[in-house]
Amino acid sequence: MSAFERRNEILRILRLRKFEKVENLAFEFSVSEKTIRHDILMLSLTANIYTKQGRYDGGIYYLDDTDLSVKEKISLLHKLERYCTPEEQAILRKIIKDYGA
């Protein structure tokens, strides 16, 4: 299975389950937790997913777009900035400005 196929399958699973732990996905796909974390990072750039640390409720969550407020969407865009090139950061800032923040 290619990385592309695995990521699509991870996203499908998250859409169905709404939540999953990194270790469970690593087991299901027979890859390392590091690989899953990288997949989640890549998916989080385009999909409505976020990660939460914690012993009991930590893991990966899937969010329906309708569940996010404008403030939450803008917050997620700000968090993505650190993973972007300077050019991409400028684009994100323009999107945030146009979005009304």
Phi and psi in radians as a Rosetta constraint file:
Dihedral C 1 N 2 CA 2 C 2 CIRCULARHARMONIC -1.360 0.35
Dihedral N 2 CA 2 C 2 N 3 CIRCULARHARMONIC 2.893 0.35
Dihedral C 2 N 3 CA 3 C 3 CIRCULARHARMONIC -1.056 0.35
Dihedral N 3 CA 3 C 3 N 4 CIRCULARHARMONIC -0.700 0.35
Dihedral C 3 N 4 CA 4 C 4 CIRCULARHARMONIC -1.049 0.35
Dihedral N 4 CA 4 C 4 N 5 CIRCULARHARMONIC -0.820 0.35
Dihedral C 4 N 5 CA 5 C 5 CIRCULARHARMONIC -1.129 0.35
Dihedral N 5 CA 5 C 5 N 6 CIRCULARHARMONIC -0.720 0.35
Dihedral C 5 N 6 CA 6 C 6 CIRCULARHARMONIC -1.103 0.35
Dihedral N 6 CA 6 C 6 N 7 CIRCULARHARMONIC -0.772 0.35
Dihedral C 6 N 7 CA 7 C 7 CIRCULARHARMONIC -1.118 0.35
Dihedral N 7 CA 7 C 7 N 8 CIRCULARHARMONIC -0.705 0.35
Dihedral C 7 N 8 CA 8 C 8 CIRCULARHARMONIC -1.094 0.35
Dihedral N 8 CA 8 C 8 N 9 CIRCULARHARMONIC -0.698 0.35
Dihedral C 8 N 9 CA 9 C 9 CIRCULARHARMONIC -1.202 0.35
Dihedral N 9 CA 9 C 9 N 10 CIRCULARHARMONIC -0.683 0.35
Dihedral C 9 N 10 CA 10 C 10 CIRCULARHARMONIC -1.043 0.35
Dihedral N 10 CA 10 C 10 N 11 CIRCULARHARMONIC -0.788 0.35
Dihedral C 10 N 11 CA 11 C 11 CIRCULARHARMONIC -1.111 0.35
Dihedral N 11 CA 11 C 11 N 12 CIRCULARHARMONIC -0.703 0.35
Dihedral C 11 N 12 CA 12 C 12 CIRCULARHARMONIC -1.072 0.35
Dihedral N 12 CA 12 C 12 N 13 CIRCULARHARMONIC -0.765 0.35
Dihedral C 12 N 13 CA 13 C 13 CIRCULARHARMONIC -1.090 0.35
Dihedral N 13 CA 13 C 13 N 14 CIRCULARHARMONIC -0.780 0.35
Dihedral C 13 N 14 CA 14 C 14 CIRCULARHARMONIC -1.140 0.35
Dihedral N 14 CA 14 C 14 N 15 CIRCULARHARMONIC -0.642 0.35
Dihedral C 14 N 15 CA 15 C 15 CIRCULARHARMONIC -1.088 0.35
Dihedral N 15 CA 15 C 15 N 16 CIRCULARHARMONIC -0.664 0.35
Dihedral C 15 N 16 CA 16 C 16 CIRCULARHARMONIC -1.311 0.35
Dihedral N 16 CA 16 C 16 N 17 CIRCULARHARMONIC -0.829 0.35
Dihedral C 16 N 17 CA 17 C 17 CIRCULARHARMONIC -1.553 0.35
Dihedral N 17 CA 17 C 17 N 18 CIRCULARHARMONIC -0.400 0.35
Dihedral C 17 N 18 CA 18 C 18 CIRCULARHARMONIC 1.245 0.35
Dihedral N 18 CA 18 C 18 N 19 CIRCULARHARMONIC -0.291 0.35
Dihedral C 18 N 19 CA 19 C 19 CIRCULARHARMONIC -2.753 0.35
Dihedral N 19 CA 19 C 19 N 20 CIRCULARHARMONIC 2.482 0.35
Dihedral C 19 N 20 CA 20 C 20 CIRCULARHARMONIC -2.766 0.35
Dihedral N 20 CA 20 C 20 N 21 CIRCULARHARMONIC 2.726 0.35
Dihedral C 20 N 21 CA 21 C 21 CIRCULARHARMONIC -1.669 0.35
Dihedral N 21 CA 21 C 21 N 22 CIRCULARHARMONIC 2.580 0.35
Dihedral C 21 N 22 CA 22 C 22 CIRCULARHARMONIC -0.980 0.35
Dihedral N 22 CA 22 C 22 N 23 CIRCULARHARMONIC -0.793 0.35
Dihedral C 22 N 23 CA 23 C 23 CIRCULARHARMONIC -1.112 0.35
Dihedral N 23 CA 23 C 23 N 24 CIRCULARHARMONIC -0.589 0.35
Dihedral C 23 N 24 CA 24 C 24 CIRCULARHARMONIC -1.181 0.35
Dihedral N 24 CA 24 C 24 N 25 CIRCULARHARMONIC -0.745 0.35
Dihedral C 24 N 25 CA 25 C 25 CIRCULARHARMONIC -1.149 0.35
Dihedral N 25 CA 25 C 25 N 26 CIRCULARHARMONIC -0.701 0.35
Dihedral C 25 N 26 CA 26 C 26 CIRCULARHARMONIC -1.038 0.35
Dihedral N 26 CA 26 C 26 N 27 CIRCULARHARMONIC -0.743 0.35
Dihedral C 26 N 27 CA 27 C 27 CIRCULARHARMONIC -1.133 0.35
Dihedral N 27 CA 27 C 27 N 28 CIRCULARHARMONIC -0.811 0.35
Dihedral C 27 N 28 CA 28 C 28 CIRCULARHARMONIC -1.063 0.35
Dihedral N 28 CA 28 C 28 N 29 CIRCULARHARMONIC -0.632 0.35
Dihedral C 28 N 29 CA 29 C 29 CIRCULARHARMONIC -1.743 0.35
Dihedral N 29 CA 29 C 29 N 30 CIRCULARHARMONIC 0.018 0.35
Dihedral C 29 N 30 CA 30 C 30 CIRCULARHARMONIC 0.961 0.35
Dihedral N 30 CA 30 C 30 N 31 CIRCULARHARMONIC 0.805 0.35
Dihedral C 30 N 31 CA 31 C 31 CIRCULARHARMONIC -2.286 0.35
Dihedral N 31 CA 31 C 31 N 32 CIRCULARHARMONIC 3.016 0.35
Dihedral C 31 N 32 CA 32 C 32 CIRCULARHARMONIC -1.347 0.35
Dihedral N 32 CA 32 C 32 N 33 CIRCULARHARMONIC 2.805 0.35
Dihedral C 32 N 33 CA 33 C 33 CIRCULARHARMONIC -1.106 0.35
Dihedral N 33 CA 33 C 33 N 34 CIRCULARHARMONIC -0.592 0.35
Dihedral C 33 N 34 CA 34 C 34 CIRCULARHARMONIC -1.064 0.35
Dihedral N 34 CA 34 C 34 N 35 CIRCULARHARMONIC -0.720 0.35
Dihedral C 34 N 35 CA 35 C 35 CIRCULARHARMONIC -1.097 0.35
Dihedral N 35 CA 35 C 35 N 36 CIRCULARHARMONIC -0.760 0.35
Dihedral C 35 N 36 CA 36 C 36 CIRCULARHARMONIC -1.115 0.35
Dihedral N 36 CA 36 C 36 N 37 CIRCULARHARMONIC -0.743 0.35
Dihedral C 36 N 37 CA 37 C 37 CIRCULARHARMONIC -1.055 0.35
Dihedral N 37 CA 37 C 37 N 38 CIRCULARHARMONIC -0.710 0.35
Dihedral C 37 N 38 CA 38 C 38 CIRCULARHARMONIC -1.146 0.35
Dihedral N 38 CA 38 C 38 N 39 CIRCULARHARMONIC -0.743 0.35
Dihedral C 38 N 39 CA 39 C 39 CIRCULARHARMONIC -1.030 0.35
Dihedral N 39 CA 39 C 39 N 40 CIRCULARHARMONIC -0.760 0.35
Dihedral C 39 N 40 CA 40 C 40 CIRCULARHARMONIC -1.130 0.35
Dihedral N 40 CA 40 C 40 N 41 CIRCULARHARMONIC -0.702 0.35
Dihedral C 40 N 41 CA 41 C 41 CIRCULARHARMONIC -1.035 0.35
Dihedral N 41 CA 41 C 41 N 42 CIRCULARHARMONIC -0.817 0.35
Dihedral C 41 N 42 CA 42 C 42 CIRCULARHARMONIC -1.126 0.35
Dihedral N 42 CA 42 C 42 N 43 CIRCULARHARMONIC -0.744 0.35
Dihedral C 42 N 43 CA 43 C 43 CIRCULARHARMONIC -1.150 0.35
Dihedral N 43 CA 43 C 43 N 44 CIRCULARHARMONIC -0.608 0.35
Dihedral C 43 N 44 CA 44 C 44 CIRCULARHARMONIC -1.161 0.35
Dihedral N 44 CA 44 C 44 N 45 CIRCULARHARMONIC -0.274 0.35
Dihedral C 44 N 45 CA 45 C 45 CIRCULARHARMONIC -1.257 0.35
Dihedral N 45 CA 45 C 45 N 46 CIRCULARHARMONIC -0.423 0.35
Dihedral C 45 N 46 CA 46 C 46 CIRCULARHARMONIC -2.233 0.35
Dihedral N 46 CA 46 C 46 N 47 CIRCULARHARMONIC -0.349 0.35
Dihedral C 46 N 47 CA 47 C 47 CIRCULARHARMONIC -1.827 0.35
Dihedral N 47 CA 47 C 47 N 48 CIRCULARHARMONIC 2.744 0.35
Dihedral C 47 N 48 CA 48 C 48 CIRCULARHARMONIC -1.457 0.35
Dihedral N 48 CA 48 C 48 N 49 CIRCULARHARMONIC 1.213 0.35
Dihedral C 48 N 49 CA 49 C 49 CIRCULARHARMONIC -2.240 0.35
Dihedral N 49 CA 49 C 49 N 50 CIRCULARHARMONIC 2.683 0.35
Dihedral C 49 N 50 CA 50 C 50 CIRCULARHARMONIC -2.575 0.35
Dihedral N 50 CA 50 C 50 N 51 CIRCULARHARMONIC 2.774 0.35
Dihedral C 50 N 51 CA 51 C 51 CIRCULARHARMONIC -1.926 0.35
Dihedral N 51 CA 51 C 51 N 52 CIRCULARHARMONIC 2.604 0.35
Dihedral C 51 N 52 CA 52 C 52 CIRCULARHARMONIC -2.342 0.35
Dihedral N 52 CA 52 C 52 N 53 CIRCULARHARMONIC 2.288 0.35
Dihedral C 52 N 53 CA 53 C 53 CIRCULARHARMONIC -1.508 0.35
Dihedral N 53 CA 53 C 53 N 54 CIRCULARHARMONIC 2.571 0.35
Dihedral C 53 N 54 CA 54 C 54 CIRCULARHARMONIC 2.738 0.35
Dihedral N 54 CA 54 C 54 N 55 CIRCULARHARMONIC 2.585 0.35
Dihedral C 54 N 55 CA 55 C 55 CIRCULARHARMONIC -1.178 0.35
Dihedral N 55 CA 55 C 55 N 56 CIRCULARHARMONIC -0.664 0.35
Dihedral C 55 N 56 CA 56 C 56 CIRCULARHARMONIC -1.839 0.35
Dihedral N 56 CA 56 C 56 N 57 CIRCULARHARMONIC -0.629 0.35
Dihedral C 56 N 57 CA 57 C 57 CIRCULARHARMONIC -2.035 0.35
Dihedral N 57 CA 57 C 57 N 58 CIRCULARHARMONIC 0.260 0.35
Dihedral C 57 N 58 CA 58 C 58 CIRCULARHARMONIC -1.334 0.35
Dihedral N 58 CA 58 C 58 N 59 CIRCULARHARMONIC 2.531 0.35
Dihedral C 58 N 59 CA 59 C 59 CIRCULARHARMONIC 2.724 0.35
Dihedral N 59 CA 59 C 59 N 60 CIRCULARHARMONIC -2.746 0.35
Dihedral C 59 N 60 CA 60 C 60 CIRCULARHARMONIC -1.935 0.35
Dihedral N 60 CA 60 C 60 N 61 CIRCULARHARMONIC 2.257 0.35
Dihedral C 60 N 61 CA 61 C 61 CIRCULARHARMONIC -2.007 0.35
Dihedral N 61 CA 61 C 61 N 62 CIRCULARHARMONIC 2.469 0.35
Dihedral C 61 N 62 CA 62 C 62 CIRCULARHARMONIC -1.795 0.35
Dihedral N 62 CA 62 C 62 N 63 CIRCULARHARMONIC 2.309 0.35
Dihedral C 62 N 63 CA 63 C 63 CIRCULARHARMONIC -2.009 0.35
Dihedral N 63 CA 63 C 63 N 64 CIRCULARHARMONIC 2.277 0.35
Dihedral C 63 N 64 CA 64 C 64 CIRCULARHARMONIC -1.231 0.35
Dihedral N 64 CA 64 C 64 N 65 CIRCULARHARMONIC 2.487 0.35
Dihedral C 64 N 65 CA 65 C 65 CIRCULARHARMONIC -0.981 0.35
Dihedral N 65 CA 65 C 65 N 66 CIRCULARHARMONIC -0.583 0.35
Dihedral C 65 N 66 CA 66 C 66 CIRCULARHARMONIC -1.224 0.35
Dihedral N 66 CA 66 C 66 N 67 CIRCULARHARMONIC -0.275 0.35
Dihedral C 66 N 67 CA 67 C 67 CIRCULARHARMONIC -1.427 0.35
Dihedral N 67 CA 67 C 67 N 68 CIRCULARHARMONIC -0.231 0.35
Dihedral C 67 N 68 CA 68 C 68 CIRCULARHARMONIC -1.668 0.35
Dihedral N 68 CA 68 C 68 N 69 CIRCULARHARMONIC 2.339 0.35
Dihedral C 68 N 69 CA 69 C 69 CIRCULARHARMONIC -1.415 0.35
Dihedral N 69 CA 69 C 69 N 70 CIRCULARHARMONIC 2.909 0.35
Dihedral C 69 N 70 CA 70 C 70 CIRCULARHARMONIC -1.021 0.35
Dihedral N 70 CA 70 C 70 N 71 CIRCULARHARMONIC -0.740 0.35
Dihedral C 70 N 71 CA 71 C 71 CIRCULARHARMONIC -1.055 0.35
Dihedral N 71 CA 71 C 71 N 72 CIRCULARHARMONIC -0.727 0.35
Dihedral C 71 N 72 CA 72 C 72 CIRCULARHARMONIC -1.179 0.35
Dihedral N 72 CA 72 C 72 N 73 CIRCULARHARMONIC -0.689 0.35
Dihedral C 72 N 73 CA 73 C 73 CIRCULARHARMONIC -1.103 0.35
Dihedral N 73 CA 73 C 73 N 74 CIRCULARHARMONIC -0.764 0.35
Dihedral C 73 N 74 CA 74 C 74 CIRCULARHARMONIC -1.141 0.35
Dihedral N 74 CA 74 C 74 N 75 CIRCULARHARMONIC -0.696 0.35
Dihedral C 74 N 75 CA 75 C 75 CIRCULARHARMONIC -1.038 0.35
Dihedral N 75 CA 75 C 75 N 76 CIRCULARHARMONIC -0.746 0.35
Dihedral C 75 N 76 CA 76 C 76 CIRCULARHARMONIC -1.118 0.35
Dihedral N 76 CA 76 C 76 N 77 CIRCULARHARMONIC -0.692 0.35
Dihedral C 76 N 77 CA 77 C 77 CIRCULARHARMONIC -1.091 0.35
Dihedral N 77 CA 77 C 77 N 78 CIRCULARHARMONIC -0.713 0.35
Dihedral C 77 N 78 CA 78 C 78 CIRCULARHARMONIC -1.085 0.35
Dihedral N 78 CA 78 C 78 N 79 CIRCULARHARMONIC -0.690 0.35
Dihedral C 78 N 79 CA 79 C 79 CIRCULARHARMONIC -1.140 0.35
Dihedral N 79 CA 79 C 79 N 80 CIRCULARHARMONIC -0.582 0.35
Dihedral C 79 N 80 CA 80 C 80 CIRCULARHARMONIC -1.227 0.35
Dihedral N 80 CA 80 C 80 N 81 CIRCULARHARMONIC -0.431 0.35
Dihedral C 80 N 81 CA 81 C 81 CIRCULARHARMONIC -0.914 0.35
Dihedral N 81 CA 81 C 81 N 82 CIRCULARHARMONIC -0.685 0.35
Dihedral C 81 N 82 CA 82 C 82 CIRCULARHARMONIC -1.140 0.35
Dihedral N 82 CA 82 C 82 N 83 CIRCULARHARMONIC -0.314 0.35
Dihedral C 82 N 83 CA 83 C 83 CIRCULARHARMONIC -1.696 0.35
Dihedral N 83 CA 83 C 83 N 84 CIRCULARHARMONIC 0.040 0.35
Dihedral C 83 N 84 CA 84 C 84 CIRCULARHARMONIC -1.819 0.35
Dihedral N 84 CA 84 C 84 N 85 CIRCULARHARMONIC 2.783 0.35
Dihedral C 84 N 85 CA 85 C 85 CIRCULARHARMONIC -1.265 0.35
Dihedral N 85 CA 85 C 85 N 86 CIRCULARHARMONIC 2.866 0.35
Dihedral C 85 N 86 CA 86 C 86 CIRCULARHARMONIC -0.976 0.35
Dihedral N 86 CA 86 C 86 N 87 CIRCULARHARMONIC -0.656 0.35
Dihedral C 86 N 87 CA 87 C 87 CIRCULARHARMONIC -1.145 0.35
Dihedral N 87 CA 87 C 87 N 88 CIRCULARHARMONIC -0.744 0.35
Dihedral C 87 N 88 CA 88 C 88 CIRCULARHARMONIC -1.174 0.35
Dihedral N 88 CA 88 C 88 N 89 CIRCULARHARMONIC -0.611 0.35
Dihedral C 88 N 89 CA 89 C 89 CIRCULARHARMONIC -1.094 0.35
Dihedral N 89 CA 89 C 89 N 90 CIRCULARHARMONIC -0.709 0.35
Dihedral C 89 N 90 CA 90 C 90 CIRCULARHARMONIC -1.095 0.35
Dihedral N 90 CA 90 C 90 N 91 CIRCULARHARMONIC -0.702 0.35
Dihedral C 90 N 91 CA 91 C 91 CIRCULARHARMONIC -1.129 0.35
Dihedral N 91 CA 91 C 91 N 92 CIRCULARHARMONIC -0.778 0.35
Dihedral C 91 N 92 CA 92 C 92 CIRCULARHARMONIC -1.060 0.35
Dihedral N 92 CA 92 C 92 N 93 CIRCULARHARMONIC -0.731 0.35
Dihedral C 92 N 93 CA 93 C 93 CIRCULARHARMONIC -1.083 0.35
Dihedral N 93 CA 93 C 93 N 94 CIRCULARHARMONIC -0.676 0.35
Dihedral C 93 N 94 CA 94 C 94 CIRCULARHARMONIC -1.148 0.35
Dihedral N 94 CA 94 C 94 N 95 CIRCULARHARMONIC -0.731 0.35
Dihedral C 94 N 95 CA 95 C 95 CIRCULARHARMONIC -1.054 0.35
Dihedral N 95 CA 95 C 95 N 96 CIRCULARHARMONIC -0.778 0.35
Dihedral C 95 N 96 CA 96 C 96 CIRCULARHARMONIC -1.074 0.35
Dihedral N 96 CA 96 C 96 N 97 CIRCULARHARMONIC -0.763 0.35
Dihedral C 96 N 97 CA 97 C 97 CIRCULARHARMONIC -1.099 0.35
Dihedral N 97 CA 97 C 97 N 98 CIRCULARHARMONIC -0.799 0.35
Dihedral C 97 N 98 CA 98 C 98 CIRCULARHARMONIC -1.157 0.35
Dihedral N 98 CA 98 C 98 N 99 CIRCULARHARMONIC -0.485 0.35
Dihedral C 98 N 99 CA 99 C 99 CIRCULARHARMONIC -1.274 0.35
Dihedral N 99 CA 99 C 99 N 100 CIRCULARHARMONIC -0.335 0.35
Dihedral C 99 N 100 CA 100 C 100 CIRCULARHARMONIC 1.980 0.35
Dihedral N 100 CA 100 C 100 N 101 CIRCULARHARMONIC 0.334 0.35
